[in-house]
Amino acid sequence: MSEHISHESITKSQGSSVVSAKTLGICLSLITIAVIALFVFKVPVNTLLLGGVLLACPLLHFWMMKDGEHKH
């Protein structure tokens, strides 16, 4: 028996890996920026945490609604 893999499933798997790589790049960039702000510009840790919490809400909403569906 041979397994049949549709073009749609291949496209979805390739698309999700690109999103994962993009997401990983964004996360690593944000961590790098936070470390630079902490050690080079001497920004207090509390300020970085507050900024992260304030950015988390809109970023998570954007990520959840990217397909136009409500995925709560």
C-alpha positions as CSV (number, residue, x, y, z in Angstrom):
1,M,0.0,0.0,0.0
2,S,1.3,3.4,-0.8
3,E,0.4,6.4,1.2
4,H,-1.1,9.4,-0.6
5,I,0.0,12.8,0.6
6,S,-2.1,15.7,-0.7
7,H,-0.5,18.9,-1.9
8,E,-2.6,20.8,0.7
9,S,-1.1,18.9,3.6
10,I,2.5,19.5,2.3
11,T,1.7,23.2,1.9
12,K,0.3,23.4,5.4
13,S,3.3,21.7,6.9
14,Q,5.8,23.9,5.1
15,G,3.8,27.0,6.0
16,S,3.8,26.1,9.7
17,S,7.5,25.6,9.7
18,V,8.1,29.0,8.2
19,V,5.8,30.6,10.9
20,S,7.7,28.7,13.6
21,A,11.0,30.0,12.3
22,K,9.7,33.5,12.0
23,T,8.3,33.3,15.6
24,L,11.6,32.0,16.9
25,G,13.4,34.9,15.2
26,I,11.1,37.4,16.7
27,C,11.4,35.9,20.2
28,L,15.2,35.8,20.0
29,S,15.3,39.4,18.8
30,L,13.1,40.5,21.7
31,I,15.3,38.6,24.2
32,T,18.4,40.2,22.7
33,I,16.8,43.7,22.9
34,A,15.9,43.1,26.6
35,V,19.4,42.0,27.5
36,I,20.9,45.0,25.7
37,A,18.5,47.3,27.5
38,L,19.3,45.7,30.8
39,F,23.1,45.7,30.7
40,V,24.0,48.5,28.3
41,F,21.3,51.1,29.0
42,K,20.8,50.0,32.7
43,V,17.0,49.8,32.4
44,P,15.5,48.4,35.6
45,V,14.2,44.8,35.5
46,N,10.8,45.9,36.8
47,T,10.5,48.3,33.8
48,L,11.3,45.5,31.3
49,L,8.8,43.2,33.0
50,L,6.1,45.8,32.9
51,G,6.8,46.6,29.3
52,G,6.7,42.9,28.5
53,V,3.3,42.4,30.2
54,L,1.9,45.5,28.5
55,L,3.0,44.2,25.1
56,A,2.0,40.6,25.7
57,C,-1.8,41.3,25.5
58,P,-2.0,43.0,22.1
59,L,0.6,40.7,20.6
60,L,-1.2,37.6,21.8
61,H,-4.5,39.0,20.4
62,F,-2.8,39.7,17.0
63,W,-1.4,36.1,17.0
64,M,-4.7,34.5,17.9
65,M,-6.7,36.5,15.3
66,K,-4.2,36.1,12.4
67,D,-6.4,33.6,10.5
68,G,-9.6,35.6,11.1
69,E,-11.0,32.9,13.4
70,H,-11.6,33.2,17.1
71,K,-9.3,30.7,18.7
72,H,-9.6,31.4,22.4
